[in-house]
Amino acid sequence: MKSAKYLVLSVSVIALASCAAVPVTDKKLPFSDISTNWSTTDKASFDVRDGWLNDLKIAELSSFVDEVLANNPDFQATAHRMEAAGFSARVSRGNLYPTLNASFGGSRQRVSNPDKTSNSLSLGFDARWEADVWGRLSAQTGAAEADYVAARYDQEGARLSLAAQVTQTWFDAMEAQAQVDLATQTVESYARAVRVVEKRFARGLSTGLDLRLIISNLEASRASLSSRKNQLSQQKRRLEILAGRYPAAKIMATGDIPDLNGDVPAGLPVSLLERRPDLQAAKARLVSSGYSSQAAGKALLPSFSITASGNNSSSNFSDLLRFDNIFWNLVGNMTQPIFQGGKLRYAAKGAQELFEAEKQVFARTLLAAFREVEDALSSERALKEQVLHTGKAAENAMAAEKVALDQYGRGLIKISVLLESQRQSLAQQSQLISVKKQRINNRIALHLALGGDFSGPEDIQAHTMKYGDPKGETNEGNAL
C-alpha cells in the first residue's frame, strides 16, 4: 500500500469551477503551497466495493444502522434544518417575481337625523414588481440556494458520520464482550491453577506463599471480570441511546471481531476526497458568501420597481364586479440610496471580508481532510503489522501458559514463572482483541475521511444514478 501522495489536490475539480458567477477563481484560493506537495503522475487503481458497511458482512449491524438513522434525534434535527433551508431558498426566489394582493372591505353607517343607513363595500388589488436590473435579487437567491446545498451536504455528512459512529461503537461493544469472555476464561484458568497449587500444598510440595500468590491472582481476575462486565453494559447503553432506545443494556453485539483480509487500494483518486460532505458543504458556504458579497455591493445601486393598484367601491355587492367605476393607477419608481450613515458601504465591506474568511475556512477544511486521510492510511499500515505480530505473541503466550502450568504441577519451575506466563497470556490475548478492533475502527475512519467506500469515479457516477445526490432527490436506499 503506497502513501497518500496519490490523493492529488486538484483545485479545478474540487473548488468553484461550476460557479462562474461567484467572484472567486482557483488562483485566488490559498492552495498554491498545498498543491506542490502532491504528485499528479501516478495512476490510481480501483478496488470497487458496494459499500464499506456491507464489507463488514454483519447483517445485524446493517439493520441496526438503519434503525439509528431512522430514530436518532440529532440526525432527525439535521434533516429538519435542511428542509428549513430549502424553504428559505424558495422564499428568496420568490422575490424575483411580482407580488399581487387583494383586499376586500365593508362598512355600514347610520345617521339619526334624517334617519338613514348606508352600506359601503370596496374591492381592491395591489401589485408590485422590482426589476432585478443589477442582479442583486438574483445574488440573494443564489446565496439562499447555496445555503440549501450546504444544508443538504450537512445532512449527508451527519448520516455518514452517524453511521461510522454507530459502527465503531458496535465494534467497541464487540470488543467489550470479547474482553468479558477472555476475563471469564482467565478466572477459570486461575481457578485451575489454584487447584494445582492446593494439591501440591496439601502434599507439602508447595509453600503457603505459592498458594496465597495464586489465590491473589484469582481474586484479581474476578475483580477484572466485574469491571469488564460494567464496561460492556456501558457500551450497550451507548448503542441504545444512538438508536433512540431506553438505555437498558439489552442489545446484543456478539460474535468474533472479523479480520480485515482486504487491503486499502494502492491508489486513491482525488475524486474520492471530493465526495466528502463537509468539503462540499464548505464549498457551498463559500459560494453563498460570494453571492452575499455581491448582493451587499449592489445594494448601493438604484432599484427600479413598478407598482399598480385598482379598486372599486359600491353599496351593493353585485356592483363590485362591474368595471364602470374602477379606479386604478400605475406607477414606476426608481430609488437611489443617497445617505445612509455609511451602513450600505460598510455592509458591503463586511460581506467581502466574510467572503475572504470563507476562503480560508474552505482551505482549512481541505487541509483537515488530507490530514485525516494521511492519519488513517498511516494507522492502517501500523495496525496491520500490530495485528500480525500481536497474534503471534498471543499464540505463543497461550502455549507457554499451558506448558508452565504442567511444569509447575511436576515441580519443575517456580510459582513466579507460572504467574508471569499467565499474566503474559492474558495481556497478549487482550491486546490482540483491542488491536483488531482498532484496525476495524481505523478502516471505518478512513472511509469517513474519504466520504465513502473505495469506488472509482465511474462507479461513483453509477452509484449517484442509483441512490441520488445530495443536490437532488434520493431514489432508493442509502449507500454507506
MARVEX-737938 format. One record per residue (C-alpha): residue number from 1; residue in three letters; x, y, z. Coordinates in nm, 4 decimals. Each point is the difference from the previous one (the first is absolute). Layout:
BEGIN
[NUM,'ALA',[X,Y,Z]]
...
REM end
This chain:
BEGIN
[1,'MET',[0.0000,0.0000,0.0000]]
[2,'LYS',[0.1566,0.3273,-0.1074]]
[3,'SER',[-0.0141,0.3370,0.1670]]
[4,'ALA',[-0.2899,0.2418,-0.0185]]
[5,'LYS',[0.2020,0.2046,-0.2502]]
[6,'TYR',[-0.2305,-0.1513,-0.2630]]
[7,'LEU',[-0.2773,0.2203,0.1364]]
[8,'VAL',[0.0616,0.2844,-0.2430]]
[9,'LEU',[-0.1091,0.3510,0.0924]]
[10,'SER',[-0.1923,0.1085,-0.3094]]
[11,'VAL',[-0.1464,0.3374,0.0779]]
[12,'SER',[-0.1645,0.0246,-0.3384]]
[13,'VAL',[-0.2018,-0.3087,0.0901]]
[14,'ILE',[-0.0737,0.0672,0.3628]]
[15,'ALA',[-0.0366,0.3764,0.0065]]
[16,'LEU',[-0.2363,0.2303,-0.1787]]
[17,'ALA',[0.0148,-0.0683,-0.3715]]
[18,'SER',[-0.3754,-0.0604,-0.0084]]
[19,'CYS',[-0.0801,0.3427,0.1489]]
[20,'ALA',[0.1191,0.2536,-0.2549]]
[21,'ALA',[-0.2186,0.2761,0.1417]]
[22,'VAL',[0.1821,-0.0070,0.3320]]
[23,'PRO',[0.2902,0.2494,0.0193]]
[24,'VAL',[0.2701,-0.2572,0.0733]]
[25,'THR',[0.2454,-0.1971,-0.2114]]
[26,'ASP',[0.2421,-0.2831,0.0675]]
[27,'LYS',[0.2955,0.2372,0.0122]]
[28,'LYS',[-0.1604,0.2096,0.2715]]
[29,'LEU',[-0.0410,-0.2965,0.2313]]
[30,'PRO',[0.2878,-0.0733,0.2410]]
[31,'PHE',[0.0944,-0.3358,-0.1531]]
[32,'SER',[0.3272,0.0632,-0.1826]]
[33,'ASP',[0.2135,-0.1162,0.2917]]
[34,'ILE',[-0.2079,-0.3140,0.0398]]
[35,'SER',[-0.0189,-0.1216,-0.3580]]
[36,'THR',[0.3790,-0.0221,-0.0360]]
[37,'ASN',[0.0121,-0.2774,0.2595]]
[38,'TRP',[-0.2135,-0.2417,-0.1996]]
[39,'SER',[0.0987,-0.2068,-0.3023]]
[40,'THR',[-0.2108,0.0027,-0.3176]]
[41,'THR',[0.1914,-0.2667,-0.1911]]
[42,'ASP',[-0.1163,-0.3218,0.1660]]
[43,'LYS',[-0.2986,-0.1890,-0.1283]]
[44,'ALA',[-0.2536,-0.1181,0.2526]]
[45,'SER',[-0.1288,-0.3553,0.0126]]
[46,'PHE',[-0.3501,-0.0609,0.1277]]
[47,'ASP',[-0.1301,-0.2682,0.2305]]
[48,'VAL',[-0.3694,0.0427,-0.0673]]
[49,'ARG',[-0.2305,-0.0764,0.2920]]
[50,'ASP',[-0.3740,0.0121,0.0468]]
[51,'GLY',[0.0357,0.1856,0.3310]]
[52,'TRP',[0.2314,0.0024,0.2987]]
[53,'LEU',[-0.2734,-0.1098,0.2387]]
[54,'ASN',[-0.0889,-0.2996,-0.2150]]
[55,'ASP',[0.3689,-0.0957,-0.0028]]
[56,'LEU',[-0.0222,-0.0861,0.3677]]
[57,'LYS',[-0.2624,-0.2666,-0.0785]]
[58,'ILE',[-0.1909,0.0339,0.3268]]
[59,'ALA',[-0.3722,0.0028,-0.0766]]
[60,'GLU',[-0.0979,0.0990,0.3549]]
[61,'LEU',[0.2286,0.3030,-0.0174]]
[62,'SER',[-0.1412,0.1155,-0.3338]]
[63,'SER',[-0.3550,-0.0263,0.1341]]
[64,'PHE',[0.0958,0.1861,0.3155]]
[65,'VAL',[0.1576,0.2855,-0.1994]]
[66,'ASP',[-0.3266,0.0345,-0.1935]]
[67,'GLU',[-0.1886,0.0152,0.3297]]
[68,'VAL',[0.2325,0.2697,0.1340]]
[69,'LEU',[-0.0338,0.2109,-0.3141]]
[70,'ALA',[-0.3787,-0.0221,0.0329]]
[71,'ASN',[-0.0201,0.0798,0.3717]]
[72,'ASN',[0.3063,0.1995,0.1078]]
[73,'PRO',[-0.1202,0.3414,0.1285]]
[74,'ASP',[0.3104,0.1959,-0.1066]]
[75,'PHE',[-0.0149,-0.1353,-0.3538]]
[76,'GLN',[-0.3710,0.0748,-0.0274]]
[77,'ALA',[0.0641,0.3556,0.1208]]
[78,'THR',[0.2611,0.0406,-0.2764]]
[79,'ALA',[-0.2537,-0.1227,-0.2543]]
[80,'HIS',[-0.2552,0.2575,0.1176]]
[81,'ARG',[0.2584,0.2794,-0.0233]]
[82,'MET',[0.0754,-0.1092,-0.3541]]
[83,'GLU',[-0.3682,0.0198,-0.0910]]
[84,'ALA',[-0.0239,0.3442,0.1614]]
[85,'ALA',[0.2934,0.1196,-0.2121]]
[86,'GLY',[-0.1826,-0.1239,-0.3082]]
[87,'PHE',[-0.3091,0.2034,0.0872]]
[88,'SER',[0.2166,0.3063,0.0668]]
[89,'ALA',[0.1484,-0.0364,-0.3481]]
[90,'ARG',[-0.3492,-0.0037,-0.1473]]
[91,'VAL',[-0.0895,0.3119,0.1977]]
[92,'SER',[0.3024,0.1802,-0.1439]]
[93,'ARG',[-0.0808,-0.1210,-0.3501]]
[94,'GLY',[-0.3495,0.1459,0.0355]]
[95,'ASN',[0.1482,0.3517,0.0162]]
[96,'LEU',[0.0751,-0.0247,-0.3722]]
[97,'TYR',[-0.3701,-0.0140,-0.0863]]
[98,'PRO',[-0.2775,0.2588,0.0244]]
[99,'THR',[-0.2193,0.0092,0.3102]]
[100,'LEU',[-0.3752,0.0312,-0.0244]]
[101,'ASN',[-0.2340,0.0682,0.2918]]
[102,'ALA',[-0.3750,0.0276,0.0123]]
[103,'SER',[-0.2031,0.1865,0.2600]]
[104,'PHE',[-0.3674,0.0061,0.0830]]
[105,'GLY',[-0.1682,0.2328,0.2461]]
[106,'GLY',[-0.3499,0.0843,0.1127]]
[107,'SER',[-0.1576,0.2647,0.2245]]
[108,'ARG',[-0.3495,0.1030,0.1150]]
[109,'GLN',[-0.0951,0.3520,0.1143]]
[110,'ARG',[-0.3152,0.1371,0.1583]]
[111,'VAL',[-0.1027,0.3681,0.0339]]
[112,'SER',[-0.2663,0.0854,0.2584]]
[113,'ASN',[-0.1383,0.3180,-0.1586]]
[114,'PRO',[-0.1208,-0.0641,-0.2521]]
[115,'ASP',[-0.0124,-0.3699,0.0786]]
[116,'LYS',[0.2101,-0.1620,-0.2710]]
[117,'THR',[0.2152,-0.3085,-0.0248]]
[118,'SER',[0.2599,-0.0547,-0.2713]]
[119,'ASN',[0.2276,-0.2883,-0.0969]]
[120,'SER',[0.3409,0.0257,-0.1609]]
[121,'LEU',[0.1977,-0.2890,-0.1526]]
[122,'SER',[0.3418,0.0189,-0.1588]]
[123,'LEU',[0.2154,-0.2383,-0.2004]]
[124,'GLY',[0.3628,0.0714,-0.0868]]
[125,'PHE',[0.3116,-0.1501,-0.1518]]
[126,'ASP',[0.3637,0.1021,0.0535]]
[127,'ALA',[0.2963,-0.1258,-0.2013]]
[128,'ARG',[0.3719,0.0713,0.0307]]
[129,'TRP',[0.3048,-0.1189,-0.1866]]
[130,'GLU',[0.3651,0.0962,0.0428]]
[131,'ALA',[0.2084,-0.0371,-0.3134]]
[132,'ASP',[0.3220,-0.1858,0.0741]]
[133,'VAL',[0.2043,0.2329,-0.2198]]
[134,'TRP',[0.3336,-0.0443,0.1798]]
[135,'GLY',[-0.0485,-0.3598,0.1111]]
[136,'ARG',[-0.0279,0.0814,0.3706]]
[137,'LEU',[-0.3083,-0.2147,0.0486]]
[138,'SER',[0.1539,-0.2796,-0.2041]]
[139,'ALA',[0.3103,0.0131,0.2216]]
[140,'GLN',[-0.2161,-0.0236,0.3120]]
[141,'THR',[-0.1791,-0.2975,-0.1526]]
[142,'GLY',[0.3321,-0.1605,-0.0904]]
[143,'ALA',[0.1194,0.0404,0.3588]]
[144,'ALA',[-0.3152,-0.1616,0.1374]]
[145,'GLU',[0.0202,-0.2885,-0.2450]]
[146,'ALA',[0.3677,-0.0537,0.0860]]
[147,'ASP',[-0.0970,-0.0085,0.3686]]
[148,'TYR',[-0.2526,-0.2691,-0.0864]]
[149,'VAL',[0.2665,-0.2022,-0.1813]]
[150,'ALA',[0.2244,0.0365,0.3055]]
[151,'ALA',[-0.2828,-0.1188,0.2231]]
[152,'ARG',[-0.0561,-0.3042,-0.2201]]
[153,'TYR',[0.3679,-0.0875,0.0198]]
[154,'ASP',[-0.0105,0.0578,0.3753]]
[155,'GLN',[-0.2761,-0.2587,0.0170]]
[156,'GLU',[0.1996,-0.2380,-0.2194]]
[157,'GLY',[0.3041,0.0554,0.2188]]
[158,'ALA',[-0.2040,-0.0587,0.3132]]
[159,'ARG',[-0.1346,-0.3240,-0.1482]]
[160,'LEU',[0.3474,-0.1264,-0.0885]]
[161,'SER',[0.1470,0.1117,0.3320]]
[162,'LEU',[-0.2832,-0.1551,0.1990]]
[163,'ALA',[0.0286,-0.3288,-0.1891]]
[164,'ALA',[0.3743,-0.0046,0.0683]]
[165,'GLN',[-0.0526,0.0855,0.3660]]
[166,'VAL',[-0.2599,-0.2745,0.0401]]
[167,'THR',[0.2217,-0.2543,-0.1741]]
[168,'GLN',[0.3017,0.0889,0.2108]]
[169,'THR',[-0.2100,-0.0141,0.3171]]
[170,'TRP',[-0.1335,-0.3386,-0.1110]]
[171,'PHE',[0.3548,-0.1332,-0.0231]]
[172,'ASP',[0.0841,0.1633,0.3318]]
[173,'ALA',[-0.2842,-0.2068,0.1463]]
[174,'MET',[0.1278,-0.3102,-0.1798]]
[175,'GLU',[0.3445,0.0629,0.1469]]
[176,'ALA',[-0.1501,0.0475,0.3456]]
[177,'GLN',[-0.1861,-0.3313,-0.0378]]
[178,'ALA',[0.3179,-0.1738,-0.1147]]
[179,'GLN',[0.1873,0.1445,0.2963]]
[180,'VAL',[-0.2738,-0.1321,0.2314]]
[181,'ASP',[0.0332,-0.3439,-0.1557]]
[182,'LEU',[0.3789,0.0150,0.0371]]
[183,'ALA',[-0.0299,0.1141,0.3620]]
[184,'THR',[-0.2365,-0.2918,0.0658]]
[185,'GLN',[0.2511,-0.2427,-0.1513]]
[186,'THR',[0.2758,0.1604,0.2082]]
[187,'VAL',[-0.1974,-0.0549,0.3200]]
[188,'GLU',[-0.0456,-0.3637,-0.0956]]
[189,'SER',[0.3723,-0.0297,-0.0805]]
[190,'TYR',[0.1026,0.1483,0.3336]]
[191,'ALA',[-0.2504,-0.2253,0.1756]]
[192,'ARG',[0.1658,-0.3043,-0.1584]]
[193,'ALA',[0.3384,0.1307,0.1062]]
[194,'VAL',[-0.1285,0.0448,0.3571]]
[195,'ARG',[-0.1124,-0.3614,0.0062]]
[196,'VAL',[0.3426,-0.1144,-0.1162]]
[197,'VAL',[0.1757,0.2076,0.2668]]
[198,'GLU',[-0.2430,-0.1184,0.2701]]
[199,'LYS',[0.0758,-0.3619,-0.0831]]
[200,'ARG',[0.3727,0.0653,0.0137]]
[201,'PHE',[-0.0394,0.1944,0.3251]]
[202,'ALA',[-0.1987,-0.2855,0.1565]]
[203,'ARG',[0.2840,-0.2367,-0.0924]]
[204,'GLY',[0.2612,0.2393,0.1393]]
[205,'LEU',[0.1476,0.0701,-0.3417]]
[206,'SER',[-0.0943,0.3707,-0.0067]]
[207,'THR',[0.0261,0.2754,0.2561]]
[208,'GLY',[-0.2822,0.2126,0.1368]]
[209,'LEU',[0.1471,0.2933,-0.1900]]
[210,'ASP',[-0.0631,-0.1780,-0.3309]]
[211,'LEU',[-0.3612,-0.0626,0.0994]]
[212,'ARG',[-0.0587,0.3577,0.1094]]
[213,'LEU',[0.1522,0.1421,-0.3184]]
[214,'ILE',[-0.2135,-0.2135,-0.2298]]
[215,'ILE',[-0.3153,0.0722,0.2034]]
[216,'SER',[0.0815,0.3715,-0.0214]]
[217,'ASN',[0.0171,-0.0285,-0.3787]]
[218,'LEU',[-0.3323,-0.1842,-0.0052]]
[219,'GLU',[-0.1760,0.2691,0.2005]]
[220,'ALA',[0.1555,0.2738,-0.2115]]
[221,'SER',[-0.1266,-0.1726,-0.3139]]
[222,'ARG',[-0.3491,-0.0132,0.1480]]
[223,'ALA',[0.0155,0.3741,0.0702]]
[224,'SER',[0.1161,0.0575,-0.3574]]
[225,'LEU',[-0.2933,-0.2078,-0.1278]]
[226,'SER',[-0.2425,0.2195,0.1944]]
[227,'SER',[0.1592,0.3131,-0.1493]]
[228,'ARG',[-0.0184,-0.1446,-0.3516]]
[229,'LYS',[-0.3689,-0.0792,0.0439]]
[230,'ASN',[-0.0676,0.3586,0.1065]]
[231,'GLN',[0.1857,0.1328,-0.3077]]
[232,'LEU',[-0.2090,-0.2279,-0.2202]]
[233,'SER',[-0.3213,0.1358,0.1507]]
[234,'GLN',[0.1138,0.3558,-0.0634]]
[235,'GLN',[0.0761,-0.0747,-0.3661]]
[236,'LYS',[-0.3405,-0.1610,-0.0439]]
[237,'ARG',[-0.1701,0.3058,0.1487]]
[238,'ARG',[0.1909,0.2240,-0.2418]]
[239,'LEU',[-0.1352,-0.2026,-0.2913]]
[240,'GLU',[-0.3545,0.0138,0.1334]]
[241,'ILE',[0.0162,0.3764,0.0501]]
[242,'LEU',[0.1184,0.0461,-0.3596]]
[243,'ALA',[-0.3058,-0.1929,-0.1181]]
[244,'GLY',[-0.2374,0.1986,0.2192]]
[245,'ARG',[-0.0657,-0.2986,0.2253]]
[246,'TYR',[-0.0191,-0.0066,0.3775]]
[247,'PRO',[0.3552,-0.0746,0.1302]]
[248,'ALA',[-0.0733,-0.3404,0.1530]]
[249,'ALA',[0.3225,-0.1711,-0.1192]]
[250,'LYS',[-0.2064,-0.2724,-0.1672]]
[251,'ILE',[0.1332,0.0293,-0.3546]]
[252,'MET',[0.2167,-0.2857,-0.1264]]
[253,'ALA',[0.3222,0.0678,-0.1915]]
[254,'THR',[0.1561,-0.3422,0.0172]]
[255,'GLY',[0.2277,-0.1971,-0.2281]]
[256,'ASP',[0.3667,-0.0010,-0.0840]]
[257,'ILE',[0.1604,0.3209,-0.1182]]
[258,'PRO',[0.0522,-0.0617,-0.3724]]
[259,'ASP',[0.3411,0.0062,-0.1633]]
[260,'LEU',[0.0581,0.2562,-0.2754]]
[261,'ASN',[0.1376,-0.2167,-0.2776]]
[262,'GLY',[-0.0127,0.2648,-0.2718]]
[263,'ASP',[0.2559,0.2800,-0.0121]]
[264,'VAL',[-0.0619,0.3627,-0.0849]]
[265,'PRO',[0.0394,0.0497,-0.3785]]
[266,'ALA',[0.3481,0.1001,-0.1124]]
[267,'GLY',[-0.1262,0.3242,-0.1555]]
[268,'LEU',[-0.2779,0.2270,0.1217]]
[269,'PRO',[-0.1245,0.2705,-0.2416]]
[270,'VAL',[-0.0783,0.3548,0.1062]]
[271,'SER',[-0.3612,-0.0490,-0.1111]]
[272,'LEU',[-0.0531,-0.2139,0.3088]]
[273,'LEU',[0.1025,0.2890,0.2207]]
[274,'GLU',[-0.2212,0.2318,-0.2024]]
[275,'ARG',[-0.3032,-0.2007,0.1162]]
[276,'ARG',[0.0561,0.1022,0.3609]]
[277,'PRO',[-0.3221,0.1702,0.1119]]
[278,'ASP',[0.1797,0.2475,0.2267]]
[279,'LEU',[0.2225,0.1095,-0.2887]]
[280,'GLN',[-0.2976,0.0453,-0.2288]]
[281,'ALA',[-0.1871,0.1856,0.2751]]
[282,'ALA',[0.2989,0.2322,0.0507]]
[283,'LYS',[0.0081,0.0654,-0.3730]]
[284,'ALA',[-0.3728,0.0765,-0.0012]]
[285,'ARG',[0.0418,0.2424,0.2903]]
[286,'LEU',[0.2815,0.1700,-0.1882]]
[287,'VAL',[-0.2322,0.0367,-0.2979]]
[288,'SER',[-0.2738,0.1378,0.2264]]
[289,'SER',[0.2408,0.2513,0.1518]]
[290,'GLY',[0.1058,0.1111,-0.3477]]
[291,'TYR',[-0.3596,0.0599,-0.1034]]
[292,'SER',[-0.0678,0.1872,0.3236]]
[293,'SER',[0.3002,0.2217,-0.0676]]
[294,'GLN',[-0.1335,0.0728,-0.3477]]
[295,'ALA',[-0.3458,0.0827,0.1327]]
[296,'ALA',[0.1411,0.2330,0.2668]]
[297,'GLY',[0.2053,0.1870,-0.2580]]
[298,'LYS',[-0.2953,0.0394,-0.2369]]
[299,'ALA',[-0.2166,0.1411,0.2768]]
[300,'LEU',[0.1818,0.3308,-0.0633]]
[301,'LEU',[-0.1488,0.0174,-0.3514]]
[302,'PRO',[-0.3446,0.1353,-0.0911]]
[303,'SER',[-0.2990,-0.2287,0.0136]]
[304,'PHE',[-0.2849,0.0048,-0.2514]]
[305,'SER',[-0.3520,-0.1101,0.0791]]
[306,'ILE',[-0.3506,0.0170,-0.1432]]
[307,'THR',[-0.3107,0.0233,0.2152]]
[308,'ALA',[-0.3571,-0.0259,-0.1149]]
[309,'SER',[-0.3265,0.0213,0.1884]]
[310,'GLY',[-0.3681,-0.0066,-0.0788]]
[311,'ASN',[-0.3146,0.0175,0.2069]]
[312,'ASN',[-0.3727,0.0257,-0.0295]]
[313,'SER',[-0.2605,0.0986,0.2573]]
[314,'SER',[-0.3741,-0.0354,0.0058]]
[315,'SER',[-0.2876,-0.0321,0.2384]]
[316,'ASN',[-0.1070,-0.3273,-0.1637]]
[317,'PHE',[0.2117,-0.3094,-0.0175]]
[318,'SER',[-0.1125,-0.0799,-0.3537]]
[319,'ASP',[0.1330,0.3334,-0.1259]]
[320,'LEU',[0.3546,-0.0676,0.1253]]
[321,'LEU',[0.0753,-0.2142,-0.3019]]
[322,'ARG',[-0.1166,0.2658,-0.2447]]
[323,'PHE',[0.2822,0.1964,-0.1564]]
[324,'ASP',[-0.1844,0.3288,-0.0451]]
[325,'ASN',[0.1389,0.1672,0.3134]]
[326,'ILE',[0.3381,-0.1675,0.0349]]
[327,'PHE',[0.2864,0.2245,0.1100]]
[328,'TRP',[0.3497,-0.1121,-0.0887]]
[329,'ASN',[0.3518,0.1368,-0.0204]]
[330,'LEU',[0.3379,-0.1197,-0.1251]]
[331,'VAL',[0.3215,0.1458,0.1417]]
[332,'GLY',[0.3642,-0.0583,-0.0865]]
[333,'ASN',[0.2573,0.0692,0.2707]]
[334,'MET',[0.3765,0.0401,0.0144]]
[335,'THR',[0.1636,0.0105,0.3408]]
[336,'GLN',[0.3629,0.1025,0.0445]]
[337,'PRO',[0.1580,-0.0175,0.3449]]
[338,'ILE',[0.1595,0.3380,0.0724]]
[339,'PHE',[0.0816,0.0165,0.3686]]
[340,'GLN',[-0.0232,-0.2993,0.2319]]
[341,'GLY',[0.2664,0.0915,0.2519]]
[342,'GLY',[0.2404,-0.2315,-0.1835]]
[343,'LYS',[-0.2063,-0.3103,0.0848]]
[344,'LEU',[-0.0168,-0.1383,-0.3517]]
[345,'ARG',[0.3661,0.0661,-0.0744]]
[346,'TYR',[0.1169,-0.1593,0.3236]]
[347,'ALA',[-0.2370,-0.2904,-0.0502]]
[348,'ALA',[0.1563,-0.0623,-0.3413]]
[349,'LYS',[0.3512,0.0093,0.1471]]
[350,'GLY',[-0.1017,-0.2291,0.2818]]
[351,'ALA',[-0.1517,-0.2493,-0.2440]]
[352,'GLN',[0.3206,0.0031,-0.2040]]
[353,'GLU',[0.2067,-0.0743,0.3112]]
[354,'LEU',[-0.2318,-0.2876,0.0879]]
[355,'PHE',[0.0506,-0.1307,-0.3529]]
[356,'GLU',[0.3776,0.0097,0.0472]]
[357,'ALA',[-0.0413,-0.1779,0.3334]]
[358,'GLU',[-0.2013,-0.2784,-0.1653]]
[359,'LYS',[0.2858,-0.0543,-0.2443]]
[360,'GLN',[0.2263,-0.0756,0.2943]]
[361,'VAL',[-0.2628,-0.2251,0.1564]]
[362,'PHE',[-0.0157,-0.1951,-0.3257]]
[363,'ALA',[0.3793,-0.0320,-0.0063]]
[364,'ARG',[0.0045,-0.1144,0.3629]]
[365,'THR',[-0.2694,-0.2583,-0.0703]]
[366,'LEU',[0.1971,-0.1319,-0.2949]]
[367,'LEU',[0.3203,-0.0231,0.2031]]
[368,'ALA',[-0.1856,-0.1783,0.2792]]
[369,'ALA',[-0.1364,-0.2478,-0.2540]]
[370,'PHE',[0.3487,-0.0854,-0.1231]]
[371,'ARG',[0.1308,-0.0301,0.3546]]
[372,'GLU',[-0.2789,-0.2410,0.0940]]
[373,'VAL',[0.0687,-0.2153,-0.3060]]
[374,'GLU',[0.3746,0.0022,0.0674]]
[375,'ASP',[-0.0539,-0.0923,0.3661]]
[376,'ALA',[-0.2378,-0.2825,-0.0881]]
[377,'LEU',[0.2317,-0.1413,-0.2676]]
[378,'SER',[0.2992,0.0173,0.2317]]
[379,'SER',[-0.1938,-0.1685,0.2787]]
[380,'GLU',[-0.1219,-0.2650,-0.2444]]
[381,'ARG',[0.3555,-0.1069,-0.0727]]
[382,'ALA',[0.1030,0.0035,0.3644]]
[383,'LEU',[-0.3093,-0.1828,0.1260]]
[384,'LYS',[0.0309,-0.2686,-0.2658]]
[385,'GLU',[0.3495,-0.0806,0.1266]]
[386,'GLN',[-0.1162,0.0190,0.3613]]
[387,'VAL',[-0.2771,-0.2531,-0.0636]]
[388,'LEU',[0.2479,-0.2371,-0.1630]]
[389,'HIS',[0.2646,0.0162,0.2713]]
[390,'THR',[-0.2438,0.0179,0.2923]]
[391,'GLY',[-0.1748,-0.3089,-0.1332]]
[392,'LYS',[0.3268,-0.1910,-0.0007]]
[393,'ALA',[0.0838,0.1308,0.3483]]
[394,'ALA',[-0.3410,-0.1075,0.1348]]
[395,'GLU',[0.0322,-0.3442,-0.1573]]
[396,'ASN',[0.3400,-0.0600,0.1602]]
[397,'ALA',[-0.1062,0.1461,0.3344]]
[398,'MET',[-0.2991,-0.2361,0.0197]]
[399,'ALA',[0.2201,-0.2965,-0.0819]]
[400,'ALA',[0.2539,0.1121,0.2595]]
[401,'GLU',[-0.2719,0.0246,0.2654]]
[402,'LYS',[-0.1054,-0.3605,-0.0581]]
[403,'VAL',[0.3597,-0.1213,0.0173]]
[404,'ALA',[0.0657,0.2032,0.3156]]
[405,'LEU',[-0.3060,-0.1402,0.1768]]
[406,'ASP',[0.1054,-0.3541,-0.0878]]
[407,'GLN',[0.3601,0.0543,0.1066]]
[408,'TYR',[-0.1015,0.1632,0.3273]]
[409,'GLY',[-0.2272,-0.2940,0.0738]]
[410,'ARG',[0.3051,-0.2255,-0.0369]]
[411,'GLY',[0.2149,0.2296,0.2129]]
[412,'LEU',[0.2325,0.1047,-0.2811]]
[413,'ILE',[-0.0457,0.3793,0.0258]]
[414,'LYS',[-0.0712,0.2573,0.2677]]
[415,'ILE',[-0.3389,0.1626,0.0598]]
[416,'SER',[0.1348,0.3331,-0.1285]]
[417,'VAL',[0.0559,-0.1497,-0.3450]]
[418,'LEU',[-0.3552,-0.1327,-0.0084]]
[419,'LEU',[-0.1464,0.3328,0.1098]]
[420,'GLU',[0.2015,0.1901,-0.2597]]
[421,'SER',[-0.1088,-0.2374,-0.2780]]
[422,'GLN',[-0.3630,0.0471,0.0996]]
[423,'ARG',[0.0347,0.3785,0.0027]]
[424,'GLN',[0.1673,-0.0060,-0.3408]]
[425,'SER',[-0.2701,-0.2220,-0.1449]]
[426,'LEU',[-0.2795,0.2248,0.1282]]
[427,'ALA',[0.1739,0.3203,-0.1112]]
[428,'GLN',[0.0744,-0.1223,-0.3540]]
[429,'GLN',[-0.3472,-0.1412,-0.0575]]
[430,'SER',[-0.1580,0.3209,0.1272]]
[431,'GLN',[0.2339,0.2066,-0.2155]]
[432,'LEU',[-0.0859,-0.2061,-0.3075]]
[433,'ILE',[-0.3713,0.0655,0.0513]]
[434,'SER',[0.0634,0.3731,0.0396]]
[435,'VAL',[0.2286,0.0400,-0.2976]]
[436,'LYS',[-0.2348,-0.1917,-0.2327]]
[437,'LYS',[-0.2810,0.2309,0.1057]]
[438,'GLN',[0.2234,0.3045,-0.0450]]
[439,'ARG',[0.0811,-0.1050,-0.3546]]
[440,'ILE',[-0.3680,-0.0344,-0.0877]]
[441,'ASN',[-0.0825,0.3354,0.1575]]
[442,'ASN',[0.2907,0.1583,-0.1852]]
[443,'ARG',[-0.1265,-0.1459,-0.3292]]
[444,'ILE',[-0.3391,0.1541,0.0742]]
[445,'ALA',[0.1750,0.3313,0.0727]]
[446,'LEU',[0.1717,-0.0261,-0.3393]]
[447,'HIS',[-0.3338,-0.0482,-0.1736]]
[448,'LEU',[-0.1315,0.2999,0.1917]]
[449,'ALA',[0.3043,0.2057,-0.1038]]
[450,'LEU',[-0.0531,-0.0964,-0.3655]]
[451,'GLY',[-0.3731,0.0628,0.0112]]
[452,'GLY',[-0.0960,-0.3606,-0.0779]]
[453,'ASP',[0.1447,-0.3222,-0.1367]]
[454,'PHE',[0.2924,-0.0497,-0.2368]]
[455,'SER',[-0.2031,0.0158,-0.3240]]
[456,'GLY',[0.1535,0.1826,-0.2942]]
[457,'PRO',[-0.1516,0.2927,-0.1955]]
[458,'GLU',[-0.2019,-0.2152,-0.2419]]
[459,'ASP',[-0.1368,-0.2024,0.2861]]
[460,'ILE',[-0.0831,0.3196,0.1886]]
[461,'GLN',[-0.2045,0.1192,-0.2996]]
[462,'ALA',[-0.1927,-0.3270,-0.0140]]
[463,'HIS',[-0.0438,0.0169,0.3766]]
[464,'THR',[-0.1446,0.3538,-0.0319]]
[465,'MET',[-0.2444,-0.1084,-0.2706]]
[466,'LYS',[-0.1269,-0.2775,0.2252]]
[467,'TYR',[-0.0117,0.1720,0.3361]]
[468,'GLY',[-0.0387,0.3651,-0.0881]]
[469,'ASP',[0.2171,0.2992,0.0843]]
[470,'PRO',[-0.0093,0.2447,0.2891]]
[471,'LYS',[-0.0945,0.2705,-0.2511]]
[472,'GLY',[-0.2997,-0.2011,-0.1229]]
[473,'GLU',[-0.2464,-0.2562,0.1206]]
[474,'THR',[0.0981,-0.3410,0.1315]]
[475,'ASN',[-0.1438,-0.2821,-0.2063]]
[476,'GLU',[0.0520,-0.3079,0.2130]]
[477,'GLY',[0.1766,-0.1219,0.3084]]
[478,'ASN',[0.3087,0.1485,0.1500]]
[479,'ALA',[0.3573,-0.0566,-0.1024]]
[480,'LEU',[0.2394,-0.0092,0.2876]]
REM end
